[in-house]
Amino acid sequence: MDIIYEDAYLAVINKPTGLVVHPGSGNYRGTLLNGLLYHFKTLSKEGSHRPGIVHRLDKDTSGVMIIAKTDTAHADLSKQFETKTVQKKYMGITWGLWQEKGGRIETNLLRKKSDPTLFEVHPDKGKTSVTHYEVLDEGRYYSLVHFIPKTGRTHQIRVHSAHQNHPILGDRKYGGGLSKIKGFIPEVGKLLKKELERLNRHALHSETICIQHPETKSDIEIHAPLPDELNLILRSLKDNEL
């Protein structure tokens, strides 16, 4: 348990990739919730099926997560998420070079009928979703991008990035996996395939979160550094001039 911050009311952890937040179909053990119950003596809403869990991250998304330790803190933090006063920043490595190096993406997101585990952009139906982005660095075939979601829809950043034809590197569900390599010249494709297989996750990280402390009412900002595997692939892409 990588705890970045903790007091009597809340804790902030740096969730590793590959860790499911709470038990569900096919994942009943080894989840983040199992670890929280083992590590913390008190969590909010004890007796509920998700004690301490205020929000969630996708299984392969790493980074900052807030854990509530009291019911009062849980209610306050949940309200902040509902009213969209929580500020979040994500770091992502995407395929391709963005024509606009910063901007706003606004779409409706709807669960796919053909695969309810995925979401898609729809012209009329679904929930409004807004993401701001800024390109920080780029190579020949990738971009390092800051994503700032203004709404908190499931898979929002991943869908929005793919919708711009720049899926997250390694994101098999939204077109950013090995299938993206088709069409590259063989020597480039071979290098990219090696990097994706070594990464074995999608390259999205919850880097920063800013909340109002539920007790002191002061603003606190928590950072989680980019994990080793993402730093490693960035260095390798640069070294190979990709």
HELIX and SHEET records of a PDB file:
HELIX    1   1 LEU A   32  HIS A   39  1                                   8    
HELIX    2   2 ASP A   71  GLU A   82  1                                  12    
HELIX    3   3 GLN A  156  HIS A  163  1                                   8    
HELIX    4   4 ARG A  172  TYR A  174  5                                   3    
HELIX    5   5 LEU A  178  ILE A  181  5                                   4    
HELIX    6   6 PRO A  186  LEU A  199  1                                  14    
HELIX    7   7 ASP A  228  ASP A  239  1                                  12    
SHEET    1   A 9 ILE A   3  GLU A   6  0                                        
SHEET    2   A 9 LEU A  10  LYS A  15 -1                                        
SHEET    3   A 9 SER A  62  ALA A  68 -1                                        
SHEET    4   A 9 LEU A 204  GLN A 212  1                                        
SHEET    5   A 9 GLN A  87  TRP A  95 -1                                        
SHEET    6   A 9 TYR A 142  PRO A 149 -1                                        
SHEET    7   A 9 LYS A 127  GLU A 138 -1                                        
SHEET    8   A 9 GLY A 102  ARG A 111 -1                                        
SHEET    9   A 9 PHE A 119  HIS A 122 -1                                        
SHEET    1   B 5 ILE A   3  GLU A   6  0                                        
SHEET    2   B 5 LEU A  10  LYS A  15 -1                                        
SHEET    3   B 5 SER A  62  ALA A  68 -1                                        
SHEET    4   B 5 LEU A 204  GLN A 212  1                                        
SHEET    5   B 5 ASP A 219  HIS A 223 -1                                        
END                                                                             
